[in-house]
Amino acid sequence: MDEAMVTAVFTNPRLMRDLPRLLQQVGLEIIATQAHVYAEIGTGTFFMGFAETYAPLVQRAGLLTAKQVEDWLLEQRCAVGQHTFFAACNFYAYVIRRPIAQ
């Protein structure tokens, strides 16, 4: 996914990366984390649904032309048809708390 698409789909794509520092700045602490990777290799249903849904939003936002969006979608559809598709996403969760006063 190129930078224009990321900008159109995610308000703050760096939030989870910045969160440990931001939490510390406001006096909260991380007590547990969980990370998951979801990937589709060779074929794609979840990510193709995502692409078909969000790519038009990128066009409507004026970040890419209709031709650029359609060319990208065609490339993804071809990759699924040829079993060369690859997409992955990382999901993160934090359990945080306010430190107990001493």
N, C-alpha and C positions, 0 to 999 in steps of 0.2 A: 504494500500500500504506500503510495507516495505521500509526500508532505502535505500537498493540497488536500488529499482525501482525509488524512489524519486531522488536519485543522478543521475540516468541515464536520467531522463525525464526533470528535472528542473536544469538550470544552477545555480541559486541562490534561493533556496526555502525560504530563510529568508528575501529576499529583501523588501517585503512590510512591514514586521515587523520592519526592520532596517531603512526604509525610513524616518520616522519623525526625527530621530536623525541625519541621513546623511544630510537631507535638512537643518536642523538647523546649522550644521557645515559649510555649504557653503553659509549661509546667506539668505536662502529662507524660506518662511513661508507657512504653510498650511492654506488655507482659506475655504476649504470645503472638505468633504470626503463622500464617498458612499460605502456601503458594501452590498453584496448580497450573499445569500446562495443558491446553487442549490443542490438538493438532489433527489435521486431515492431510493424508499423504496419498497421492494417486487418484483420489476421488474427493469430492467435497459436497456435503449437503448443508451443514450449518453455515460454513463460510460463503458458499455460493448464495445462499439465502440472504446473508448479510450484504454481500456485494450487490445483489439485485435490488435490495431495499435502499441501501445508502448511496450508491453511485449516482442515482438521479438527484439526490439531495446536493451532492457536490456540484453537479451541473447547475441546479437552480440557485445555488449560492454564488454562482459566477466564478468558481475557482478553476473549473476546467470547462472546455467547450463540449458541446453535445458529441462531436466526433471523437474527442479524446476519451470521453466516458464510454462511448459505445465500443471504441477500439479496445479499451482495457477490458471491458466485460467480455467481448468476443475472445480475447486472449485467454481469459479465465475459463470460459466455456470450452474452448478448444483443449486446454490443459486437462480439464475433467474428462473430456471425450477421449483423449489420448493417454489417460492415466498418468499424467506427469504433473498433476496439480499439487501444490504445497501451500498450506496456510497454517499458522500457529498463533496462539494468543496466550498470554500469561495472565492469570488472575491472582490477586493478592488480597489477603484479609489481615487486619490488625485487631488485636484485643488490647485496649488501652485502659488506663485508670489514672485517677488523680492520686498521687502519692499520699499515704496516710501521714497526717501531721504527727511529729514526735513530741 
